[in-house]
Amino acid sequence: MLSNIDSIPFSTTLHVRDTCLCLHVQRAARALARRFDVAMKPIGLNNGQFSLMMSLNRPVPATMKSVCDLLAMDRTTLTAALKILERRGLVKSEADPKDRRGRLLTLTDNGMAMLTAALPIWTRVHGEIDLELGEGGADTIRRTLLPIR
């Protein structure tokens, strides 16, 4: 039963709240995501869809694995996100002729038009954030957030 477990003092909760890197990065990510979501709402995209579509802007079709790796996303989550964009006619998924089990992903013409409309919004919001972070602030954050191996 749970009654036999020692309790954790509230001071520990405060310590975790104030020092947990994971919590602080997640909170910052949510705040940034909301800012881009609000900005892109008028054209019908959210920040995740923008990032996914931008990841497909390549000279050759993208594999599921390459997109998962770039976006640090598992295949199930990517598949769910792609279904929404495919239903909207923004992304196309086809069997990979080299490996029929694999999928190749591309933007449709409508997807490219949507991405083209979204880019100035992303550029504006990103510029505002860079200014708020001050000289070198954004670059420092990007370097700090490089994947931990």
BANU-482975 format. One line per 2 residues: number of its first residue (from 1); their letters; for each residue x, y, z of N, C-alpha, C, CB. Coordinates in Angstrom, 1 decimal, decimal comma. Glycine has a CB too. Layout:
<nodes>
NUM	a	X:Y:Z:X:Y:Z:X:Y:Z:X:Y:Z  ...
</nodes>
This chain:
<nodes>
1	ml	0,8:-1,2:0,0:0,0:0,0:0,0:0,9:1,2:0,0:-0,9:0,0:1,2  0,3:2,3:-0,5:1,1:3,6:-0,6:1,3:4,2:0,8:0,3:4,5:-1,5
3	sn	0,6:3,8:1,8:0,7:4,5:3,1:2,1:4,1:3,7:-0,4:4,0:4,0  2,8:3,1:3,2:4,0:2,7:3,8:5,2:3,4:3,1:4,3:1,2:3,6
5	id	4,9:4,2:2,1:6,0:4,9:1,4:6,3:6,2:2,1:5,6:5,2:-0,1  7,6:6,6:2,3:7,9:7,8:2,9:7,4:9,0:2,0:9,5:7,9:3,1
7	si	7,1:10,1:2,6:6,7:11,2:1,8:7,9:12,0:1,4:5,6:12,1:2,6  7,7:12,8:0,4:8,8:13,7:-0,1:8,4:15,1:0,4:8,9:13,6:-1,7
9	pf	9,4:15,7:1,1:9,1:17,1:1,6:8,8:18,1:0,5:10,3:17,6:2,5  7,9:19,0:0,8:7,6:20,0:-0,2:8,8:20,8:-0,7:6,6:21,0:0,4
11	st	9,8:21,0:0,2:11,0:21,7:-0,2:11,7:21,0:-1,4:12,0:21,8:1,0  11,6:19,6:-1,5:12,1:18,9:-2,6:11,4:19,2:-3,9:12,1:17,4:-2,3
13	tl	10,1:19,4:-3,7:9,3:19,8:-4,9:9,7:21,1:-5,4:7,8:19,8:-4,5  9,9:22,1:-4,5:10,4:23,4:-4,9:11,8:23,3:-5,5:10,4:24,3:-3,7
15	hv	12,6:22,5:-5,0:14,0:22,3:-5,5:13,9:21,8:-7,0:14,8:21,4:-4,7  13,1:20,8:-7,2:12,9:20,2:-8,6:12,4:21,3:-9,5:12,1:19,0:-8,5
17	rd	11,3:22,0:-9,0:10,7:23,0:-9,8:11,7:24,1:-10,3:9,6:23,7:-9,1  12,6:24,5:-9,4:13,6:25,5:-9,6:14,8:25,1:-10,4:14,0:26,2:-8,4
19	tc	15,2:23,8:-10,4:16,4:23,4:-10,9:16,3:22,3:-12,1:17,3:22,8:-9,9  15,2:21,8:-12,3:15,0:20,7:-13,3:15,2:21,3:-14,7:13,7:20,0:-13,2
21	lc	16,3:20,9:-15,4:16,5:21,3:-16,7:15,4:20,9:-17,7:17,9:20,8:-17,2  15,0:19,7:-17,5:13,9:19,1:-18,4:12,7:20,0:-18,3:13,6:17,7:-18,1
23	lh	12,3:20,3:-17,1:11,1:21,1:-16,9:11,2:22,5:-17,5:10,8:21,3:-15,4  12,4:23,1:-17,3:12,6:24,5:-17,8:12,7:24,5:-19,4:13,9:25,0:-17,3
25	vq	13,3:23,5:-20,0:13,3:23,4:-21,4:11,9:23,2:-22,0:14,3:22,3:-21,9  11,2:22,3:-21,3:9,8:22,0:-21,8:8,9:23,2:-21,7:9,2:20,9:-20,9
27	ra	9,0:24,0:-20,6:8,2:25,2:-20,4:8,6:26,2:-21,5:8,5:25,8:-19,0  9,9:26,4:-21,7:10,3:27,3:-22,8:9,8:26,9:-24,1:11,9:27,5:-22,8
29	ar	9,9:25,6:-24,4:9,4:25,1:-25,7:7,9:25,3:-25,9:9,8:23,6:-25,8  7,2:25,1:-24,8:5,7:25,3:-24,9:5,4:26,8:-25,2:5,0:24,8:-23,6
31	al	6,1:27,7:-24,5:5,9:29,1:-24,7:6,3:29,5:-26,1:6,8:29,9:-23,7  7,4:29,0:-26,6:7,8:29,3:-28,0:6,7:28,8:-29,0:9,2:28,8:-28,4
33	ar	6,3:27,5:-28,8:5,4:26,9:-29,6:4,1:27,7:-29,7:5,1:25,4:-29,2  3,6:28,1:-28,5:2,3:28,9:-28,5:2,5:30,2:-29,3:2,0:29,2:-27,0
35	rf	3,6:30,8:-29,2:3,9:32,1:-29,9:3,8:31,9:-31,4:5,2:32,7:-29,5  4,4:30,8:-31,9:4,4:30,5:-33,3:3,0:30,0:-33,7:5,4:29,5:-33,7
37	dv	2,3:29,2:-32,9:0,9:28,8:-33,2:0,0:29,9:-33,4:0,4:27,9:-32,0  0,1:30,9:-32,5:-0,8:32,1:-32,6:-0,5:32,9:-33,9:-0,6:33,0:-31,3
39	am	0,7:33,0:-34,2:1,1:33,8:-35,4:0,6:33,1:-36,7:2,6:34,0:-35,4  0,7:31,7:-36,7:0,4:31,0:-37,9:-1,1:30,6:-38,0:1,2:29,8:-38,0
41	kp	-1,8:30,8:-36,9:-3,2:30,4:-36,9:-4,0:31,0:-38,1:-3,9:30,8:-35,6  -3,8:32,3:-38,5:-4,6:32,8:-39,6:-4,4:32,1:-40,9:-4,2:34,3:-39,8
43	ig	-3,3:31,4:-41,1:-3,2:30,7:-42,4:-3,5:29,2:-42,2:-1,8:30,8:-42,9  -3,8:28,8:-41,0:-4,3:27,4:-40,7:-3,2:26,4:-40,5:-5,0:27,0:-41,9
45	ln	-2,0:26,8:-40,0:-0,9:25,9:-39,6:-0,6:26,1:-38,1:0,3:26,1:-40,5  0,0:25,1:-37,5:0,6:25,3:-36,2:2,2:25,1:-36,4:0,0:24,3:-35,2
47	ng	2,9:25,4:-35,3:4,4:25,4:-35,4:4,9:24,0:-35,8:5,0:25,8:-34,1  4,3:22,9:-35,3:4,7:21,6:-35,6:4,5:21,2:-37,1:3,9:20,6:-34,7
49	qf	3,3:21,7:-37,6:3,1:21,4:-39,0:4,1:22,2:-39,9:1,6:21,8:-39,3  4,4:23,4:-39,5:5,3:24,2:-40,2:6,7:23,5:-40,2:5,5:25,6:-39,6
51	sl	7,1:23,1:-39,1:8,4:22,4:-39,0:8,5:21,1:-39,8:8,8:22,1:-37,5  7,4:20,4:-39,8:7,3:19,1:-40,5:7,3:19,4:-42,0:6,0:18,3:-40,2
53	mm	6,5:20,4:-42,4:6,5:20,7:-43,9:7,9:21,3:-44,3:5,4:21,7:-44,1  8,5:22,1:-43,5:9,8:22,6:-43,8:10,8:21,5:-44,0:10,3:23,7:-42,8
55	sl	10,7:20,5:-43,1:11,6:19,3:-43,2:11,4:18,5:-44,5:11,4:18,4:-42,0  10,3:18,7:-45,2:10,1:18,0:-46,5:10,5:18,9:-47,7:8,6:17,7:-46,6
57	nr	10,9:20,1:-47,4:11,3:21,0:-48,5:12,7:20,6:-48,9:11,2:22,5:-48,1  12,9:19,6:-49,7:14,1:19,0:-50,1:14,1:18,8:-51,6:14,4:17,7:-49,4
59	pv	15,3:18,6:-52,2:15,4:18,4:-53,6:14,9:16,9:-54,0:16,8:18,6:-54,1  14,9:16,0:-53,0:14,5:14,7:-53,3:13,5:14,3:-52,1:15,7:13,7:-53,3
61	pa	12,6:13,4:-52,4:11,6:13,0:-51,3:12,3:12,5:-50,1:10,7:11,9:-51,9  11,7:12,8:-48,9:12,3:12,4:-47,6:11,8:11,1:-47,2:11,9:13,5:-46,6
63	tm	12,7:10,3:-46,5:12,2:9,1:-45,9:11,6:9,4:-44,6:13,4:8,1:-45,8  10,8:8,5:-44,1:10,2:8,6:-42,8:11,4:8,7:-41,7:9,3:7,4:-42,4
65	ks	12,4:7,9:-41,9:13,5:7,9:-40,9:14,2:9,2:-40,9:14,4:6,7:-41,2  14,5:9,8:-42,0:15,2:11,0:-42,1:14,4:12,2:-41,4:15,6:11,4:-43,5
67	vc	13,1:12,2:-41,6:12,3:13,2:-40,9:12,2:12,9:-39,4:10,8:13,2:-41,6  12,0:11,7:-39,0:12,0:11,3:-37,6:13,3:11,8:-36,9:11,8:9,8:-37,4
69	dl	14,4:11,5:-37,6:15,7:11,9:-37,0:15,8:13,4:-36,9:16,8:11,3:-37,9  15,5:14,1:-37,9:15,6:15,6:-37,9:14,7:16,2:-36,9:15,2:16,1:-39,3
71	la	13,5:15,7:-36,7:12,5:16,3:-35,8:12,5:15,7:-34,4:11,1:16,2:-36,4  13,4:14,7:-34,2:13,5:14,0:-32,9:12,1:13,5:-32,6:14,0:14,9:-31,8
73	md	11,4:12,8:-33,5:10,1:12,4:-33,4:10,0:10,9:-33,6:9,1:13,2:-34,4  9,2:10,2:-32,9:9,0:8,8:-33,2:8,1:8,6:-34,4:8,4:8,0:-31,9
75	rt	8,2:7,4:-35,0:7,5:7,1:-36,2:5,9:7,2:-36,0:7,8:5,7:-36,7  5,4:6,8:-34,9:4,0:6,8:-34,7:3,5:8,3:-34,6:3,6:6,1:-33,4
77	tl	4,2:9,1:-34,0:3,8:10,5:-33,9:3,9:11,2:-35,2:4,7:11,3:-32,9  5,0:10,9:-36,0:5,1:11,4:-37,3:4,0:11,0:-38,2:6,5:11,0:-37,9
79	ta	3,6:9,7:-38,2:2,5:9,2:-39,0:1,2:9,9:-38,7:2,4:7,7:-38,7  1,0:10,2:-37,4:-0,3:10,9:-37,0:-0,3:12,3:-37,6:-0,5:10,9:-35,5
81	al	0,9:13,0:-37,5:1,0:14,4:-38,0:0,9:14,4:-39,5:2,3:15,0:-37,5  1,4:13,4:-40,2:1,4:13,4:-41,6:-0,1:13,2:-42,1:2,3:12,3:-42,2
83	ki	-0,8:12,3:-41,4:-2,2:12,0:-41,8:-3,0:13,3:-41,9:-2,9:11,1:-40,9  -2,8:14,2:-41,0:-3,6:15,5:-41,0:-3,2:16,3:-42,2:-3,3:16,3:-39,7
85	le	-1,9:16,4:-42,5:-1,4:17,2:-43,6:-1,8:16,5:-45,0:0,1:17,4:-43,6  -1,8:15,2:-45,0:-2,2:14,5:-46,2:-3,7:14,7:-46,5:-1,9:13,0:-46,1
87	rr	-4,5:14,6:-45,5:-6,0:14,9:-45,6:-6,2:16,3:-46,2:-6,7:14,7:-44,3  -5,4:17,2:-45,8:-5,5:18,6:-46,2:-4,9:18,8:-47,6:-4,9:19,6:-45,2
89	gl	-4,3:17,8:-48,2:-3,7:17,9:-49,5:-2,4:18,7:-49,5:-4,6:18,5:-50,4  -1,7:18,7:-48,4:-0,4:19,5:-48,3:0,8:18,6:-48,4:-0,4:20,2:-47,0
91	vk	0,7:17,4:-48,1:1,8:16,4:-48,1:1,3:15,2:-48,9:2,3:16,1:-46,7  2,3:14,5:-49,5:2,0:13,3:-50,2:3,0:12,2:-49,7:2,1:13,4:-51,8
93	se	2,5:11,0:-49,5:3,3:9,9:-49,0:3,1:8,8:-50,0:2,8:9,4:-47,6  4,2:8,2:-50,5:4,2:7,1:-51,5:5,2:6,0:-51,0:4,6:7,6:-52,9
95	ad	4,9:4,8:-51,5:5,8:3,7:-51,2:7,2:4,0:-51,8:5,2:2,4:-51,7  8,2:3,6:-51,1:9,6:3,8:-51,6:9,8:2,6:-52,6:10,6:3,7:-50,4
97	pk	10,2:3,0:-53,8:10,4:1,9:-54,8:11,6:1,0:-54,5:10,6:2,5:-56,2  12,5:1,5:-53,7:13,7:0,7:-53,3:13,4:-0,2:-52,1:14,8:1,7:-52,9
99	dr	12,3:0,2:-51,3:11,9:-0,6:-50,2:10,5:-0,4:-50,0:12,8:-0,2:-48,9  9,6:-1,3:-50,4:8,2:-1,1:-50,4:7,6:-0,9:-49,0:7,5:-2,3:-51,1
101	rg	8,4:-1,3:-48,0:7,9:-1,1:-46,6:8,1:0,4:-46,2:8,7:-2,0:-45,7  9,0:1,1:-46,9:9,3:2,5:-46,5:8,3:3,4:-47,3:10,7:2,8:-46,8
103	rl	8,3:4,7:-46,8:7,5:5,7:-47,4:8,4:6,9:-47,8:6,3:6,2:-46,4  8,1:7,5:-48,9:8,7:8,7:-49,3:7,7:9,9:-49,2:9,3:8,6:-50,8
105	lt	8,2:11,0:-48,6:7,3:12,1:-48,3:7,7:13,3:-49,1:7,4:12,4:-46,8  6,7:14,0:-49,7:6,9:15,2:-50,4:5,8:16,2:-50,1:7,0:14,9:-51,9
107	lt	6,1:17,5:-50,4:5,1:18,5:-50,3:4,3:18,5:-51,6:5,7:19,9:-50,1  3,0:18,7:-51,6:2,3:18,9:-52,8:2,4:20,4:-53,2:0,7:18,5:-52,6
109	dn	1,9:20,7:-54,4:1,9:22,1:-54,8:1,2:23,0:-53,8:1,2:22,3:-56,2  0,0:22,5:-53,3:-0,7:23,2:-52,2:0,2:23,3:-50,9:-2,0:22,6:-51,9
111	gm	0,9:22,3:-50,6:1,8:22,3:-49,5:2,9:23,3:-49,6:2,4:20,9:-49,2  3,5:23,4:-50,8:4,5:24,4:-51,1:3,9:25,8:-51,0:5,2:24,2:-52,4
113	am	2,7:26,0:-51,5:2,1:27,3:-51,4:1,8:27,7:-49,9:0,7:27,3:-52,2  1,4:26,7:-49,1:1,1:27,0:-47,7:2,5:27,3:-47,0:0,5:25,8:-47,0
115	lt	3,5:26,6:-47,3:4,8:26,8:-46,7:5,3:28,2:-47,1:5,8:25,7:-47,1  5,1:28,5:-48,3:5,5:29,9:-48,8:4,8:31,0:-48,1:5,3:30,0:-50,3
117	aa	3,5:30,8:-47,8:2,8:31,8:-47,0:3,2:31,8:-45,6:1,3:31,4:-47,1  3,6:30,7:-45,0:4,0:30,6:-43,6:5,4:31,2:-43,4:4,0:29,2:-43,1
119	lp	6,3:31,1:-44,3:7,7:31,5:-44,1:7,8:33,0:-43,6:8,5:31,3:-45,4  7,1:33,9:-44,2:7,3:35,3:-43,7:6,8:35,5:-42,3:6,5:36,3:-44,6
121	iw	5,8:34,7:-41,9:5,3:34,7:-40,5:6,4:34,2:-39,6:4,0:33,9:-40,4  7,0:33,0:-40,0:8,0:32,5:-39,2:9,2:33,4:-39,1:8,5:31,1:-39,8
123	tr	9,6:34,1:-40,2:10,7:35,0:-40,2:10,5:36,2:-39,3:10,9:35,5:-41,6  9,2:36,7:-39,3:8,9:37,9:-38,5:9,0:37,5:-37,0:7,5:38,4:-38,8
125	vh	8,3:36,4:-36,6:8,3:36,0:-35,2:9,7:35,6:-34,7:7,3:34,8:-35,0  10,4:34,9:-35,6:11,8:34,5:-35,2:12,6:35,7:-35,0:12,4:33,6:-36,3
127	ge	12,5:36,7:-35,8:13,2:38,0:-35,7:12,9:38,7:-34,4:13,0:38,9:-36,9  11,6:38,7:-34,0:11,2:39,3:-32,8:11,8:38,6:-31,6:9,6:39,3:-32,6
129	id	11,8:37,3:-31,6:12,4:36,5:-30,5:13,9:36,8:-30,4:12,1:35,0:-30,7  14,6:36,8:-31,6:16,1:37,1:-31,6:16,3:38,4:-31,0:16,6:37,1:-33,1
131	le	15,5:39,4:-31,3:15,7:40,8:-30,7:15,5:40,7:-29,2:14,8:41,8:-31,3  14,5:40,0:-28,7:14,2:39,9:-27,3:15,4:39,2:-26,5:12,9:39,2:-27,1
133	lg	16,0:38,2:-27,2:17,1:37,5:-26,6:18,4:38,3:-26,5:17,3:36,2:-27,3  18,5:39,3:-27,3:19,7:40,1:-27,4:20,8:39,5:-28,2:20,2:40,3:-25,9
135	eg	21,9:40,3:-28,3:23,0:40,0:-29,2:23,6:38,6:-28,8:24,1:41,0:-29,0  23,6:37,7:-29,7:24,1:36,3:-29,5:23,3:35,4:-28,6:25,4:36,5:-28,8
137	ga	22,2:35,9:-28,1:21,3:35,0:-27,2:20,8:33,8:-27,9:20,2:35,9:-26,7  20,2:34,0:-29,1:19,6:32,9:-29,8:20,7:31,9:-30,2:18,9:33,4:-31,0
139	dt	21,9:32,4:-30,6:23,0:31,4:-31,0:23,4:30,6:-29,8:24,1:32,2:-31,6  23,5:31,3:-28,7:24,0:30,6:-27,4:23,0:29,5:-27,1:24,1:31,6:-26,3
141	ir	21,7:29,8:-27,2:20,7:28,8:-26,9:20,7:27,6:-27,8:19,2:29,4:-26,9  20,9:27,9:-29,1:20,9:26,9:-30,1:22,1:25,9:-29,9:21,1:27,4:-31,6
143	rt	23,3:26,5:-29,6:24,5:25,7:-29,3:24,2:24,9:-28,0:25,7:26,6:-29,1  23,6:25,5:-27,0:23,4:24,8:-25,8:22,4:23,6:-25,9:22,9:25,7:-24,7
145	ll	21,5:23,8:-26,9:20,5:22,7:-27,1:20,8:21,7:-28,1:19,2:23,4:-27,4  22,0:21,7:-28,6:22,4:20,6:-29,5:22,2:19,3:-28,8:23,9:20,8:-29,9
147	pi	21,8:18,3:-29,6:21,4:17,0:-29,0:22,5:16,5:-28,0:21,1:16,0:-30,0  22,1:16,1:-26,9:23,0:15,5:-25,9:23,2:14,0:-26,3:22,5:15,6:-24,4
149	r	24,5:13,6:-26,4:24,7:12,2:-26,9:25,3:11,4:-25,7:25,7:12,2:-28,0
</nodes>
